[in-house]
Amino acid sequence: MDSKKIIDILRKVFEKSGFNLIVIIGFAGIILLSFDEIFTQEKKTEQTVCHADTYRRYIEETLTELLSSVHGAGQVKVMVTLESGEENVYAWQEKTTQDVKTVAADVNGQQSDRYTYENEIVMVSDGNDKKALVEKTLQPTVQGVVVVCAGADDIKVVSDITDAVSVALNVSSNRICVIKMK
């Protein structure tokens, strides 16, 4: 179809339905924009979960490789649990203002000035939207680690694995469980 035919068709439809068509098209546009926002929010949530899951798998794979090289450990499987997903730390701007008036004199006769402090998150433009400026992103915190290995019947191996995991992940030893593989 060429553009003249399309324009003629649109003109005829507009002449017949007039203002109602404009209102319907406007509502359809608003609804489509709403759906886009909903799907964007779902994607952001999925991305955060995906990053945390990728991070957890990376730790498990790295620990499995590390711990299988511990003398006497044998075959090793590792499971890591995380406390939460990634966390963003936002940039803050501090504003300090000094009051022109001075506060009444204290016991020694000295006057003191009054200061007001305000903090607000730094916002940046992203197209038509404003978003908070992310200063840094913190990786999820490890909640606990389970290590299943063939050599867990040896107390020295259990101690070495517990120490290695504790140091590698900065996790206290009471959050690490080393058990014998069947």
Secondary structure as GFF3:
##gff-version 3
##sequence-region A 1 182
A	DSSP	alpha_helix	3	17	.	.	.	ID=ss1
A	DSSP	alpha_helix	19	67	.	.	.	ID=ss2
A	DSSP	beta_strand	76	82	.	.	.	ID=ss3
A	DSSP	beta_strand	87	90	.	.	.	ID=ss4
A	DSSP	beta_strand	92	103	.	.	.	ID=ss5
A	DSSP	beta_strand	112	121	.	.	.	ID=ss6
A	DSSP	beta_strand	123	126	.	.	.	ID=ss7
A	DSSP	beta_strand	129	132	.	.	.	ID=ss8
A	DSSP	beta_strand	134	138	.	.	.	ID=ss9
A	DSSP	beta_strand	142	149	.	.	.	ID=ss10
A	DSSP	alpha_helix	155	169	.	.	.	ID=ss11
A	DSSP	three_ten_helix	173	175	.	.	.	ID=ss12
A	DSSP	beta_strand	176	180	.	.	.	ID=ss13
###
